[in-house]
Amino acid sequence: MMMKFCSLFPFPYLITKWCVCLCTRHCDFVDAKTQRKTGREAQLSNIAAAKAVANIIRTTLGPLSMLKMLLDPMGGIVMTNDGNCILREVDVSHPTAKSMIELSRAQDEEVGDGTTSVIVLSAQVLSQAEPFLLNKYHPTVIVQAYTKALAHALEAAEQMAVSIDVQKDQAWIAKLVTSTIGTKFSSRWNEKLVDMAIQAVLTVTETTLGGSPSVDIKRYAKVEKIPGGELDDSCVLKGVMFQKDVTHSKMRRRIEKPRILLLDTPLEYKKGESQTTMEITDDKDWNTMLKLEEEYVERMCQDIIALKPDIVITEKGVSDLAQHYLQKANITAFRRLRKTDNNRIARAVGATIVSRTEEIIESDIGTKCGLFEMRKLGDEWFCFLEDCEDPKACTIVLRGGSKDVLNEVERNLQDAMQVVRNVVYNPKLLPGGGATEMALAVSLRKAGQALQG
């Protein structure tokens, strides 16, 4: 069992929160009915509030953890054992409780996992400080001691850490991810989700000019949740997928090794930016105006057809006339695609998004896709661009019985991917199963005995 360095030691976040919780002297409120606490009473109240927040999610931690069923403000149901997701739905008024919830959110953003552990750990650390406060120790002295312990713990953990090669030691990474999702709802499908998380992160990983790795899971690894089927049907595509149907019924629905053109310009007559009024006194002028519009659309289509693409995807609209010209040229077209989806497709197929049809060149065409196919999943049509050559973006297809199940599996998968991302950035592992914690406890005890005072 392995556990990541960052998730075990979120102390830089904790120290700030301890300082706030221990050193609070008084609170002033505008409302006259609100209680006002000062001095030692306020400090002990802060510790009690931290314990209360920890007790909310304590039962969601460990191998015997249970899911909590919550009702969100919109009336929907949330079933999860993710600490951050639970605390996000909790409405509290105590400033320390709010600070604890903020701590969980920061852990989720920075590390991705350990949102429950960080709350339970920080509440326990504050609880250990309570006897010292009762013995009249100043909070600043306690915080300084915790800061010294943090520095020593990080130094000791660095010495224990084992460096790995992300590409060669994937078995170690698999053990790490298994320990991450082993106590979550999706633990029954551990092997499947572990492989999916590792494959997705390594797919979107690229090396920057400085030689350091860059992983953008949020932008380039999209999770598509499709109710129906079984979780075993889930997979990571070697390419991308999006929910759109072709614009014309006679366009091709399966193409091997397609040439793909991406646009962010409308294939229709450009309308005025502001409201315009035209006065026509002659019938011929009306026909001339319509002809000019048709010629404008035809010219754009001819610019596209000249490069012989098989698929045209645009973020804007495609007029009926443009559909006619493209269908006659045996070109499949998609319209009104989201910008984020267009960026993913560009990374996967090696294409460049073009803004003007007259500026299209051969290098803008994406040729790295092996197969384009339209498939129906449930009641919707999906476009699959698969078997891409060295794609730097991917789509993760999740199947499941209901939306609630899919939402929880997605949260578990996101945690797993964040863990793999952390290892890619900092390829060091520590022993799990409490071994690291016990080693740090021994090290801190020895360091404490060497202190004078």
N, C-alpha and C positions, 0 to 999 in steps of 0.2 A: 504494500500500500504506500502510495506516494502522495504528497501534498505540496502545493505550490508555495513558494517563498512569500509572495505578496499576500496571499490569503491568510497565512498563519500569523503574519506580523503586520497588522494594520495600525501599529502604534503611533505613527506620525499623526493620524487622524485623532486617535484616542487622547493623546496628550493635550491637544487643544480643548477637547471637550471636558476633560478632567479639570483643567485650569478654570474653565467657566463654572463648572458645577461646584468645585470646592471653594473657590475664592469669592463667590457671590455673597455680598454682605446684606443687601436689602433690595426690595423690588417696590417700585412706585406704580400704582395703577390709577387711571382716571376715575374708574367706577368706584363710588364710595362703599358699595356692598362687598367689594373684593377684599379678601384678607390681606393684611400687610405683615410680612415677616422680615425680621432683621437678624443679623449676627449668626450665632450658632444654630438657632432655630431654622433659619433659612437654609443653611448648609445641610442640615440633617433632612430637611424637606426635599432638597434637591436629590439627595441620595435615595430617599424613599420613592421619588418619582421615577428615577432611573431603574430601580428594582421593579416597579410596577410595569414599566414598558417591557422589561426583559421577561417578566412572568407571562406576558401576553403570548410571546412566541417561543417560550422555552420548550413547549411540547412538540414543536415542529423540528427539533434538532435531534440528529442521531438515527440509528437503525430502527428504533421503535417510533419514529416520528409519525405524526398524523396530519392529514390535510385539514385546513380550516375552510369552512364554507361561509363566504361573506356576501352581503347584498350591497352592491355599489350604488352611488347616488342616482344613477339612471334606471335602477330597478333590475339590473342584470345580476347574474350569479358569478362569483369568483371562487373557484376551488383551487387552493394552492398551499404549499408549505414554504414558499419563498418569503423570507423575512421582510424584504423591502416591499414586496407586493402587498403583504398584510398590513404593514405599518402605514402604507400610503393611503389605505382606506380608513385608518383610525383618526378620529377627530379629537384632539387634545388641546387643552388651554394652558397647561403648565409649561413655563419656558424651558425647563430642563428636559421634559418629555419631548418637546418639539426639537430640542437640540439632539436628542438621541435618535429621533426619526431622521433628522438631517444627516446624522452619522451613517445610518444604514444606506441612505440614498447615495452619499459620497462613495461608500464602499462598492456599491453596485456599479457606479459610473467608472471608477478607477480600476477596480479589480474584476468585477463581474460576478464574483462568488464570495461566500462568507458573510452574507448580509445578516444572517441570524447569529452566527458565531460572534461577530463584532459587537452586537448588542449585549449578548449574554456575558461576554468577556469584560466589556466596559462596565456593566452593572456590578460584576463581581469585584473588579478592581476598586470601584467606588465604595463597595461594601467593606473591603479590607481597610479602607482609609477611615471608616467611621470610628473605630476605637481610638485612633490617634487624635481625632477631633475632640472626642469626649475627654481625652487626657490633656486637653488644652494646647495641643501642637498647632502651630500656625499653618493655615492651608498652603502658603507659599513654600514652606519647608517640605511639606509632603509632596508637592508638585515637583520640586527640585530633585527629590529622591527618585520619583518616578522617571524623570528625564534621564538621570544617570543610569537607572536600570534599563531604560530603553536603549541607550547607546551601547551598553554592555551586551544586551540581548542581541542586537543587530550584528555586532562584531562576532559574537559566538556563533550565530546562525550562518554568517558568511563563511566561517571556518568549517562548519559541518556540511555546507552545501556541496553537491556533486554536479560538475558540469557535464552536459550531454550535447550530442550533435542532433539537431532537430530532424534532419533528413534520414540519418542512419539509425537513431535510437527511438524509433516510433513505438516499439514495445513498451518502453518506459513511459512515453507520453500516454499510451493507452491505459496503463495502470493508474496514472495520475488522473485522467478524465474519469475512469471507473470509480475512483474514490470520491470524485466530485458529485456524480449523479447516482451513486450507489444507494443513497438514503432518500432519494426523491421519488416522485410518483412514477417516473418512467424507468425505474430500476429493473423492471421485468424485461425490458428490451435494451439492456445495457450494451451488449455487444454491437447491436445495430446503431445505436445513437453515438457510441464512442467512435466508430468508423466514420460515421457521417460528419461528426464535428471535426475530426482530424483532416478528413478529405476536403471539407469546405474551407478551412482556414489555410491549409497549404496551397489550395487553388488560388486564393485571392492574394497570397503573399507575393510581394515583388521587392526587388532590391533597388534602393535609391542610388543616386549618383555618388553619394558618399560611402556606399557599401553597406549601409545599415538596412535592416528589413523594414518594410512598411506593410501593415495589415489594416485594411478598412472593412471590417465585417458589416457595419451598419449600411454602407453604401453599395457594396459589391457582392454581398452574400445575402440574397433575399429569401425569406421563408414564405412559401405559398401554402396556406392551410386550406385543404379541400375536404370537407366533410364527406364521409363514406369510405368504404374499403376498410382495410386493416392497417395497423401501424407498420406491419412488416412490408407493406407496399411502398413505404416512404423511401426516398433515395435522394442523392445529390447528383444533379445533372452535370454532365461534362459540357456545359453550355448554359443557356438561359431559356426561360419560359415566361409567357405573359398571356393574360386573358383577353384575347381579341379574336374576332373572326375576320375573314377576308372581306373586302369591300364589295366584291362582285361575285355572284354565285358561280360563274364559269371560270374563275381564276384557279390556277393549279393549287392543290392542297398537299402535294408531296414532291420535293425536289432534292436530288442528291447533289452535294457540292455546289450549293447556290452562290451566286454573286449578289451581295446585299448592299443596298444603298440606303443611307440614313440621312433624313432631312429634318430641319426644324422650320420649314417654310410651307405655307399652304399651297396646294396644287389647285387653286381656284382663282377667280378674278379678284384682285385686291380691292377691297372696299375702302372708302375714305375714312381717315382717322376721326374726323368730326362730321357732323350732319351737313350734307351738301344737297343743293337743289338744282336740277337741270330743267331748262325750259326748251322743249323741242317744238318747232313750228312746221316741220316737214316730215312726212312719213319716211322718206329716204334716210333722213338723219337718224331716226330710231333704228332702222335696219343696220345702218353703218355702225352705230354704237354697239349693237349686239354682236356684229361681226368682229369689231375690235376686241371685245371681251373674249370671243371664241378663239381668235388668233393668238391672244396673249396666253391662254391656257394651252393651246396647241404647241406654241413655241416652247413652253416649259416642258411639255411632255416629249417633244422632239429632242431637247437637250438631254433628257434622261435616257430615252431610247437609244441615243447615239452610243452610249457606253455599254449597252446590252446587259443590264442587270436582270436577275431573275426575281428579286424581291425589292420592293420600295417601301420603306417605313418612314412615316412623317409624324411629327408631333402636332401638326395642324390638320385642317380639313382637306378632303379630296372631293372635288366636284364630280357630278355624274359624267360630264364630258371628259374629264381627265381619266375617270375609270374606264370609259369606252376606249380611249386611245391606248391606255396601258394594257387592257385586256386583249385588244387586237394584236399588241406586240408580245403577247404571252407573258406578261409581267404580273406578278401577284403584288397587291398593294394593301397596306394597313394604315389606318389614320387615327389621329388623336391619341397617340401613345404618350404616357407620362415621361417627363424629362429624365427621371431617375432610371426608368426602364431602358430608355434610349441610350443612356450612358453605359449601362451594363452590357447591352448588346454590342456597343462599340468596342468595349474591352474584350468581349468574348470572341468576336468574329474578325477583329483587326480592322474595323472600318473607321472612317472619320465623319463626324456629323457636319453636313454642309448647309449653309444658310441661303445660297443663291444657286439656282439650277445652272446658270451659264458659267459658273466657276468650278463645276465638277471636273475632276481629273481622275485618271485610272487608279492612282494610289488611294483615292478616297473609298474605293469599292472594297468591301470586306469579303475575303475569300477563304477564311480559316474554318468556316462551318462545314461539317460533313453531311448533315442531313437536316432538311426542313420538313416538318410534318404537322398537320392539323389533327388534334385528337379531342374527343369529347369525353370529359370527366364529369359525371353527374349530369347536370342540365346545361353546362357551359362548354363553349369551345375554347381550347387553349392552343397557342402556337408554340411549338417546340423547335428550338435551334440547338441541335445536339452534335456530339462527336466533334467538338471544336478542337483545333490544334493549339495547345498550350493556352487555354482560356485564362484570363485574369479576373473573371467574374463567374458566378454560378448561381443557380436557383436550387433551393432545398425544398423538395415536394414532401409535405406531411399529409398523410391520410389518417383518418380516425373516425370513431363512431359519432362524436358530437363536437360542437364548437368549444365547449368547456374543457373537454379532454385535450383538444388540439391546442388551446391556449396554454394549458399547463405544460404540455410536452414542448411547446415552443419556448417557454421560459426555461425549462430544463436544458434544452439544446443551446439556448443563448448562453447560459452559464458555462456549459461545456466548451463552447467556442471561445469564450472570453479567457478561459483557463489556458487553452492551447495558444491563444494569441500572446498571453503573458509569457509563456515558455519560449515562444519565437523571439520575443523582445529580450528576454533575460533567461537563457537556457541553463538554469540551475534548479536542482531538485533537493528537497529535504525529506528525511524519513517521516512517514505518517504514523497513524495509530497511536498518537500521544507520545511517541519516542522523542520527538524534537522538544516538546513542552517539558518533559521530564529532564532532558539534558540541560535545557535552559534553566530550569529550577535549581538543579545542582550547581550549575555555573554561577548563577546569581547568589546562591547561598554562600559559596566559597568567596565570591567577591565581597559580599557583605561582611563576612568575618574578618576580612583584611582591612576594613575601614576602621578608623579610630573615632572615638567619641562615645 
